[in-house]
Amino acid sequence: MLVEAVASSGPVDSIRHGELAKLFQKSKAGLVYVTAFPDRGETMRKYLSVVAWETEVWCASDPTHLIHFNGSRFLGLHTA
């Protein structure tokens, strides 16, 4: 998991996604890109339009949940 704290380095946008992919291109592990926000308030709204597709968003205010930006990997029925 590659986690970017939006407060210190901004979100995982398409540019940062490419930089991280290049940096870890020799890694044998699957990469998960996560942008961490303090909550779903003003800061998240400010950056939401530039968060890269195929990444995750995590909010400290809701620590047990992730928001997945697109992709069929998680598409399906939710079971409790």
Helices and strands as residue ranges (DSSP letters): E 2-5, H 6-9, H 14-23, E 33-37, H 42-47, G 48-50, E 56-59, E 66-68, G 72-74
